Amino acid sequence: MPNKTKYDESRFCRVLAMLLCCVGFSALNYSQLMAATIENQNPAIIKQKVEEYLLMQSQGAPGKVVVTVGAIDQHIKLANCAAMQASLPTGSRAWGKTTVAVQCAMPSNWTIYVQAKVSVLADYLIAALPLAQGRVITGGDTTFIHGDLASLPPGIFTDTAQVIGQTVANSLGAGTVIRQEMLRSPVAIKQGQVVRMVTSGQGFSITSEGRALTNASVGQGVQVKAANGNVVSGIAKNNGEIEINF
């Protein structure tokens, strides 16, 4: 019996030692894991910084802005940063697919580039029916469709008033997204028309008559032959008026 008791005590000590060793090892691993977690920057916070920055940069966009931030490689280890700064690289903008640079200056100096997409959801104009070349657009010629403006070419319209009265430059099929380059503004000045030239300068304004040498829409440049035979250039206005500035 004494021998058995000593054997049991020895076995108990060995088991206890193994348990204590395992507990100590687990505690050490846990401490190391926690230290690494605290030391490394959380990728979710970087993504949040990118989203907040792009939303701020998109203020005033003609629609609902939705920001989708791309995944960050979990294998990239960055030191924890208390004050990150986000910026758009030169040539980039908060519209469609873009890249945001996130920088940290303290306590460590690092930069990471994060892919993102900025969608601007709004209604925009399309042709409601086939529109022939030369047709002057009226209210029933267009309709709205909802979508992402950032995925469309530039020059689209979001207001019917922007296209009413304009002329179709080339025939458009039903459902075509209407863009500025597809339309011509109505002619405000016609070639050969007698126009009123308003010459303005600092402290004076002179009105005289001339004859337009070319057609022009409002805001376009036009050449005018004055009564004395001189040819001058000006900007077409409404009501047959040409603005000439010195």
C-alpha positions as CSV (number, residue, x, y, z in Angstrom):
1,M,0.0,0.0,0.0
2,P,2.8,2.6,0.8
3,N,4.3,2.0,-2.6
4,K,0.9,2.5,-4.3
5,T,0.4,5.7,-2.4
6,K,3.7,7.1,-3.5
7,Y,3.0,6.1,-7.1
8,D,-0.4,7.9,-7.0
9,E,1.2,11.0,-5.5
10,S,3.9,11.0,-8.2
11,R,1.3,10.6,-11.0
12,F,-0.8,13.3,-9.5
13,C,2.1,15.7,-9.5
14,R,3.0,14.9,-13.1
15,V,-0.6,15.5,-14.3
16,L,-0.8,18.7,-12.3
17,A,2.5,19.9,-13.8
18,M,1.2,19.2,-17.3
19,L,-2.0,21.1,-16.6
20,L,-0.2,24.1,-15.2
21,C,2.1,24.1,-18.2
22,C,-0.9,24.0,-20.6
23,V,-2.6,26.8,-18.8
24,G,0.5,28.9,-18.8
25,F,1.1,28.2,-22.5
26,S,-2.5,29.1,-23.4
27,A,-2.3,32.3,-21.3
28,L,0.9,33.2,-23.1
29,N,-0.6,32.6,-26.5
30,Y,-3.7,34.7,-25.5
31,S,-1.5,37.5,-24.3
32,Q,0.5,37.5,-27.5
33,L,-2.7,37.4,-29.6
34,M,-4.1,40.3,-27.7
35,A,-0.9,42.3,-28.0
36,A,-0.8,41.7,-31.8
37,T,-4.5,42.7,-32.1
38,I,-3.8,45.9,-30.2
39,E,-0.6,46.6,-32.1
40,N,-2.0,46.0,-35.7
41,Q,-4.5,48.4,-37.4
42,N,-8.0,47.0,-37.7
43,P,-8.8,46.9,-41.5
44,A,-12.5,47.6,-40.7
45,I,-11.5,51.0,-39.4
46,I,-9.5,51.8,-42.5
47,K,-12.6,50.9,-44.7
48,Q,-14.8,53.1,-42.5
49,K,-12.3,56.0,-43.0
50,V,-12.5,55.5,-46.8
51,E,-16.3,55.4,-46.8
52,E,-16.6,58.5,-44.7
53,Y,-14.1,60.4,-46.8
54,L,-15.8,59.5,-50.1
55,L,-19.3,60.5,-48.7
56,M,-17.9,63.8,-47.7
57,Q,-16.3,64.4,-51.1
58,S,-19.6,63.5,-52.8
59,Q,-21.7,66.1,-51.1
60,G,-23.8,67.9,-53.6
61,A,-23.9,65.1,-56.1
62,P,-27.2,65.0,-58.1
63,G,-28.6,61.8,-56.4
64,K,-28.3,59.3,-53.6
65,V,-24.6,58.5,-53.0
66,V,-23.7,54.9,-52.2
67,V,-20.1,54.0,-51.4
68,T,-18.7,50.4,-51.7
69,V,-15.2,49.9,-50.3
70,G,-13.2,47.0,-51.6
71,A,-11.6,44.3,-49.4
72,I,-8.3,44.9,-47.7
73,D,-5.7,42.1,-47.7
74,Q,-5.8,40.5,-44.3
75,H,-2.2,39.6,-44.6
76,I,-1.1,43.2,-44.6
77,K,0.0,44.2,-41.1
78,L,-0.1,47.9,-40.4
79,A,0.8,49.5,-37.1
80,N,-2.2,50.9,-35.2
81,C,-2.8,54.5,-36.1
82,A,-4.7,57.0,-33.9
83,A,-5.1,59.7,-36.7
84,M,-5.5,58.4,-40.2
85,Q,-5.9,60.8,-43.2
86,A,-7.6,59.9,-46.5
87,S,-7.0,61.5,-49.9
88,L,-7.6,61.0,-53.5
89,P,-4.5,60.7,-55.7
90,T,-3.9,63.2,-58.4
91,G,-6.3,62.6,-61.3
92,S,-8.8,60.6,-59.2
93,R,-12.3,61.8,-58.1
94,A,-15.1,60.6,-55.9
95,W,-17.1,59.2,-58.9
96,G,-17.4,55.7,-60.1
97,K,-14.4,53.3,-59.6
98,T,-11.7,55.1,-57.7
99,T,-8.7,54.7,-55.4
100,V,-8.3,56.3,-52.0
101,A,-4.9,56.7,-50.2
102,V,-5.0,56.3,-46.4
103,Q,-2.0,57.6,-44.6
104,C,-0.7,57.4,-41.1
105,A,2.1,59.6,-39.8
106,M,2.1,58.7,-36.1
107,P,3.2,56.5,-34.4
108,S,4.3,54.8,-37.6
109,N,4.5,56.1,-41.1
110,W,2.5,54.0,-43.6
111,T,0.3,54.4,-46.7
112,I,-2.3,52.0,-48.1
113,Y,-4.3,52.4,-51.3
114,V,-7.9,51.1,-51.1
115,Q,-10.2,50.5,-54.1
116,A,-13.7,51.8,-53.8
117,K,-16.8,52.5,-56.0
118,V,-19.0,55.6,-55.7
119,S,-22.5,55.2,-57.1
120,V,-24.8,58.2,-57.6
121,L,-28.4,56.9,-57.9
122,A,-30.8,59.3,-59.6
123,D,-33.3,59.7,-62.4
124,Y,-32.0,60.7,-65.9
125,L,-33.5,61.3,-69.3
126,I,-33.9,58.9,-72.2
127,A,-35.7,59.1,-75.5
128,A,-39.3,58.0,-74.9
129,L,-39.7,57.3,-78.7
130,P,-37.6,57.4,-81.8
131,L,-36.4,61.0,-82.4
132,A,-35.6,62.0,-85.9
133,Q,-32.7,64.3,-86.8
134,G,-33.8,68.0,-86.7
135,R,-36.7,67.4,-84.4
136,V,-37.3,70.0,-81.7
137,I,-37.7,68.3,-78.4
138,T,-41.0,68.7,-76.5
139,G,-42.2,67.4,-73.2
140,G,-43.5,64.1,-74.5
141,D,-40.3,63.1,-76.3
142,T,-38.4,62.1,-73.2
143,T,-38.9,60.0,-70.0
144,F,-37.0,59.2,-66.9
145,I,-35.1,56.1,-65.9
146,H,-33.4,55.4,-62.5
147,G,-29.8,54.3,-62.4
148,D,-26.2,55.0,-61.5
149,L,-25.1,58.3,-63.0
150,A,-21.5,57.4,-62.2
151,S,-21.6,54.5,-64.7
152,L,-22.8,56.7,-67.6
153,P,-20.9,58.9,-70.0
154,P,-20.7,62.6,-69.2
155,G,-23.2,65.1,-70.4
156,I,-26.5,63.4,-69.4
157,F,-29.6,65.3,-68.3
158,T,-31.5,65.0,-65.1
159,D,-34.2,67.7,-65.7
160,T,-36.7,67.9,-68.6
161,A,-36.3,71.7,-68.8
162,Q,-32.7,71.2,-69.9
163,V,-33.7,69.6,-73.2
164,I,-37.0,71.2,-74.1
165,G,-36.7,73.3,-77.3
166,Q,-33.3,71.8,-78.3
167,T,-32.9,70.2,-81.7
168,V,-31.8,66.5,-82.2
169,A,-28.4,66.5,-83.9
170,N,-28.7,62.9,-85.1
171,S,-31.6,60.5,-85.0
172,L,-32.0,58.7,-81.7
173,G,-33.7,55.4,-81.0
174,A,-36.2,54.9,-78.2
175,G,-34.5,54.3,-74.9
176,T,-31.3,56.1,-75.9
177,V,-29.7,58.0,-73.0
178,I,-29.8,61.6,-74.0
179,R,-26.5,63.5,-73.8
180,Q,-25.5,67.1,-74.5
181,E,-23.5,66.1,-77.6
182,M,-26.7,64.6,-79.2
183,L,-28.5,68.0,-79.1
184,R,-28.1,71.4,-80.6
185,S,-29.3,74.5,-78.9
186,P,-32.0,76.5,-80.9
187,V,-30.6,79.1,-83.2
188,A,-30.8,82.6,-81.6
189,I,-29.0,84.5,-84.3
190,K,-29.5,83.6,-88.0
191,Q,-27.0,84.4,-90.8
192,G,-28.0,87.7,-92.5
193,Q,-30.1,88.8,-89.6
194,V,-29.9,92.5,-88.5
195,V,-28.7,92.4,-84.9
196,R,-28.2,94.9,-82.2
197,M,-24.6,95.1,-81.0
198,V,-24.0,96.2,-77.4
199,T,-20.4,97.3,-76.9
200,S,-19.5,97.6,-73.2
201,G,-16.5,98.6,-71.3
202,Q,-15.5,100.3,-68.1
203,G,-17.9,103.2,-67.6
204,F,-19.5,103.1,-71.1
205,S,-22.0,101.1,-73.2
206,I,-22.7,101.7,-76.9
207,T,-25.5,100.2,-79.0
208,S,-25.3,99.9,-82.8
209,E,-26.6,97.8,-85.6
210,G,-24.9,95.2,-87.7
211,R,-25.6,92.1,-89.8
212,A,-24.8,88.6,-88.6
213,L,-22.4,86.6,-90.8
214,T,-23.1,83.2,-89.2
215,N,-25.8,81.3,-87.3
216,A,-25.3,81.1,-83.5
217,S,-27.0,79.7,-80.5
218,V,-27.2,81.6,-77.2
219,G,-23.7,81.7,-75.7
220,Q,-21.9,80.9,-78.9
221,G,-19.5,83.2,-80.7
222,V,-20.7,85.0,-83.8
223,Q,-19.2,87.4,-86.4
224,V,-21.0,90.6,-87.2
225,K,-20.5,93.1,-90.0
226,A,-20.9,96.6,-88.6
227,A,-22.4,99.6,-90.5
228,N,-18.9,100.9,-91.3
229,G,-17.9,97.6,-92.9
230,N,-15.8,96.4,-90.0
231,V,-16.2,92.7,-88.9
232,V,-16.3,92.2,-85.2
233,S,-16.8,89.1,-83.0
234,G,-19.3,88.8,-80.1
235,I,-21.4,86.5,-78.0
236,A,-25.0,85.7,-79.1
237,K,-27.7,86.6,-76.7
238,N,-31.5,86.4,-76.8
239,N,-33.7,88.8,-78.8
240,G,-31.2,89.4,-81.6
241,E,-28.5,90.9,-79.4
242,I,-24.8,90.5,-79.7
243,E,-22.6,91.3,-76.7
244,I,-19.2,92.8,-77.6
245,N,-16.7,93.4,-74.8
246,F,-13.6,95.4,-74.8
